[in-house]
């Protein structure tokens, strides 16, 4: 399996997990936003999640060439959020795998997503983020808006090129991918979204988890199923992974699963209580602290809806 020097990168920092397995950590000063992975399957190269911007996706292609001697032969989308699929068009000449439901969601929401990424909407978003940055009262707050503005300005530059590209190959529950290295796609149903896929490399005990597992970042619960997410984490733990490629944040380990479980259980516990939720200090230094309150609000709505359904909707 080829290994050579990685070119200078703007959007990722890559590290080797095992021979032929590399983790791409999204740089905080780049425009990738979400993590990625490149896996040499032996005769073919797999890319896990295709990034947010076209320039960061093209950087992955260059990295794949440097690491394996070939561009990605196939790609995987862990779920439908744009920071994990927008680079699909860069790799659309080869198969892109996802769960059946993920493909349906991308296809159903295609026009809506393209509108969100259109020039007019992006220009309006940038104006609003600039206003919020001016109103920010701390260097930390202003720095976060600087990151958001940099990404949105890049998307604006690419707006004329952007084309939402749905994955082209579906699987239902699991799929063994072809190659000398055993690699299996799995889904355990809803969690971070209605349908999430993971990649499991059983010999090396590596899991590419997408946003089902994040580290030092507040996960976004607002398009998923927090209660079943806990079940999914249990299924991932049963695989006994030694390394977990997170969707956001540094490379994870089995302890990262425990931290994710603690976060979800805390949100659900606070959602069952009344009053303004207080974020525990242990989550206070994570990226995206405003997401915590939004997560609790979303979990409360789900719980209220569930109670209404169990009472016959009365």
Secondary structure, DSSP 8 states (H G I E B T S, - for coil): ---------SSEEEEEEETTEEEEEE-TTSS--S-EEEEE-SSSEEEE---SSHHHHHHHHHHHHHHHSS--SEEE-SSS-HHHHGGGGGGTTSEEEEEHHHHHHHHHTHHHHHHHTSHHHHHHHHHHHHHHHHH--SHHHHHHHHHHHHHHHHHHHHTTT------SEEESSEEE-SSSS--EEEE-S-SSSSS-EEEEETTTTEEEEETTS-SSB----TTS-HHHHHHHHHHHHHTT-SEEEESSSS-B-HHHHHHHHHHHHHHHHHHTS-S-----GGGTTSB-THHHHHHHHHHHHHHHHHHHHHTTT-
